[in-house]
């Protein structure tokens, strides 16, 4: 019998978002039900906001003009972050109820559904996947 290789599993990831104002960005994500946690010390200060298996590391820009979401650049995709869910419809309802700007969708189909929001710095977050059974 052959030996099976032992491989490390990867359990998740964090996405760094350079933000113009740490307080405003944090409040936006806390409003969406993200857990807030201050990280770092005197030289590197940033915030983690997490919901489910997604974590954004919000890092303050020294120069506000450095905040340039890739989705706003010529040739950029329509999103900066793609997140997966099994309840696109429930997230749409939640975003609408909380006054979050939906910039695309929602688009529903039996195979895949998605919609895109825009945060306070212009980052576009697309949520895609299935819909709830409700």
C-alpha positions in Angstrom: 0.0 0.0 0.0 1.2 3.5 -0.9 1.7 6.2 1.7 -0.8 9.1 1.7 0.7 12.5 2.0 -0.3 14.6 4.9 -1.5 18.0 3.9 -2.3 21.1 5.9 -5.9 22.3 5.6 -6.6 26.0 5.2 -9.6 27.1 7.2 -10.2 30.6 6.0 -8.7 33.9 4.9 -8.7 37.5 5.7 -9.0 40.3 3.2 -7.2 43.7 3.8 -9.2 46.8 2.9 -7.3 50.1 3.0 -9.8 52.6 4.4 -10.0 56.3 4.6 -11.6 56.5 8.1 -11.3 53.5 10.4 -14.3 54.5 12.5 -16.6 55.0 9.6 -15.6 51.7 7.9 -15.9 49.9 11.2 -19.4 51.2 11.9 -20.5 50.2 8.4 -19.5 46.6 8.9 -20.8 46.5 12.5 -24.1 47.7 11.2 -24.1 44.6 9.0 -23.6 42.3 11.9 -19.9 41.9 11.7 -18.0 41.2 14.9 -15.5 44.0 15.7 -12.0 43.5 17.2 -9.1 46.0 17.5 -5.8 44.5 16.6 -2.2 45.7 16.6 -0.1 48.1 18.7 1.2 51.5 18.5 2.9 51.1 15.1 0.4 48.9 13.3 -3.2 49.6 14.2 -6.1 48.0 12.4 -9.4 46.4 13.0 -10.8 43.0 12.2 -14.5 42.7 11.3 -15.8 39.2 10.9 -19.1 37.5 10.1 -19.2 33.8 9.5 -16.1 32.6 7.7 -15.1 36.0 6.3 -12.8 38.6 7.9 -11.9 42.0 6.6 -8.8 43.6 8.0 -9.6 47.3 8.0 -6.3 49.2 7.8 -6.3 53.1 7.8 -4.6 54.8 4.9 -2.1 57.4 5.6 -3.1 59.2 2.4 -6.8 59.2 1.6 -6.1 59.1 -2.1 -4.5 55.7 -1.7 -7.9 54.2 -1.1 -8.7 52.9 -4.6 -10.9 49.9 -4.8 -9.9 47.7 -7.7 -13.5 47.7 -8.9 -13.3 51.4 -9.6 -10.3 51.1 -11.9 -10.5 50.7 -15.6 -10.4 46.9 -16.3 -11.2 46.0 -12.7 -13.9 43.4 -11.9 -17.3 44.4 -10.7 -16.4 43.4 -7.2 -13.5 43.7 -4.8 -14.5 40.9 -2.5 -16.7 37.9 -3.4 -18.4 36.2 -0.4 -20.5 33.0 -0.5 -23.8 32.5 1.2 -26.7 30.0 1.2 -29.2 32.8 1.7 -28.7 35.6 -0.8 -32.3 36.7 -0.4 -32.0 37.1 3.4 -28.9 39.2 3.0 -30.6 41.4 0.4 -33.5 42.0 2.8 -31.0 42.7 5.7 -29.0 45.2 3.5 -32.2 47.0 2.4 -33.5 47.2 6.0 -30.2 48.8 7.1 -30.0 51.2 4.2 -26.9 49.7 2.6 -26.4 50.7 -1.0 -27.0 47.8 -3.4 -25.2 48.6 -6.6 -26.1 45.5 -8.6 -28.9 43.0 -8.4 -30.2 41.1 -6.8 -30.1 38.5 -9.6 -31.9 35.3 -8.8 -31.8 32.0 -10.6 -32.2 28.4 -9.7 -28.5 27.8 -10.2 -26.8 30.9 -8.8 -28.0 34.1 -7.2 -26.0 37.2 -6.3 -26.0 40.9 -5.5 -23.4 43.6 -4.8 -23.2 46.3 -2.2 -20.8 49.3 -1.9 -19.2 50.2 1.4 -18.3 53.7 2.7 -14.9 53.6 0.8 -16.4 52.4 -2.4 -15.4 48.7 -2.1 -17.9 46.5 -3.8 -18.7 43.3 -2.0 -20.7 40.7 -3.9 -22.6 37.9 -2.1 -23.4 34.9 -4.2 -24.9 31.4 -3.7 -28.2 29.9 -3.0 -31.4 31.3 -1.6 -33.1 30.4 1.7 -36.0 27.9 1.9 -38.3 30.6 3.3 
